[in-house]
Amino acid sequence: MLYEIDRSADAVLRTIEIFEDGRITRNSIDLEQRNGYHCPSLIDCSLNEGFDGVGVEAMPHDEFEALWAKGVDTPVWFA
């Protein structure tokens, strides 16, 4: 799972999931809020709590965007 985070807002803004069969799904706050729902983050806890003990590595923004462009919209919370 790949995450775009905003540390100042303590939020996950977008996610990308890449499956073994090559499928790519994506989600974002914008997708979750498109029907008027309030979704400040794609995780329901703080970044510190959600990623505690997890090795997080940065990736180039253009690589994230290229994968995002290949993904299929897949809202989770308010589908």
C-alpha positions in Angstrom: 0.0 0.0 0.0 1.3 3.4 -0.9 0.2 6.6 1.0 0.3 10.3 0.2 0.3 12.0 3.6 0.1 15.5 4.9 2.0 15.7 8.2 0.7 19.3 8.9 -2.9 18.1 8.7 -2.1 14.7 10.3 -3.9 13.0 7.4 -3.6 10.4 4.7 -4.7 12.1 1.5 -4.5 9.3 -1.1 -3.7 5.6 -1.2 -2.7 3.2 -3.9 -2.8 -0.5 -3.6 -1.0 -2.7 -6.1 -2.1 -6.4 -6.3 -0.1 -9.4 -7.5 -2.2 -9.8 -10.6 -1.3 -6.2 -11.7 -4.5 -4.5 -10.6 -4.1 -1.1 -9.1 -6.8 0.5 -6.9 -6.8 4.1 -5.6 -8.6 6.1 -3.0 -8.5 9.7 -1.9 -10.2 12.1 0.5 -11.8 13.7 -2.6 -13.4 10.4 -3.7 -14.7 9.7 -0.2 -16.2 13.2 0.1 -17.9 13.3 -3.4 -21.3 12.6 -2.0 -21.1 15.2 0.8 -19.5 13.0 3.5 -16.9 14.4 5.8 -13.6 12.5 5.6 -10.6 14.4 7.0 -8.2 11.4 6.5 -8.2 7.9 4.9 -7.2 6.5 8.3 -9.2 6.8 11.4 -6.3 7.7 13.7 -3.3 10.0 13.8 -0.3 9.4 11.5 1.9 8.6 14.5 -0.6 6.0 15.8 -1.3 4.5 12.4 2.3 4.2 11.3 3.9 3.4 14.7 6.5 0.7 14.2 6.1 0.7 10.4 9.1 1.4 8.2 8.0 4.3 6.0 10.0 5.3 2.9 9.5 8.3 0.7 9.1 7.8 -3.0 9.4 10.4 -5.9 6.2 12.3 -6.4 6.2 11.6 -10.2 6.3 7.8 -9.5 3.3 8.1 -7.2 1.4 10.1 -9.8 2.2 7.6 -12.5 0.8 4.8 -10.4 -2.2 6.9 -9.4 -3.0 7.5 -13.1 -3.1 3.7 -13.7 -5.4 3.1 -10.7 -9.1 2.5 -10.6 -11.2 4.6 -8.2 -12.1 2.5 -5.2 -13.6 4.4 -2.3 -13.7 2.4 0.9 -15.4 4.4 3.7 -18.4 5.8 1.9 -18.7 3.5 -1.2 
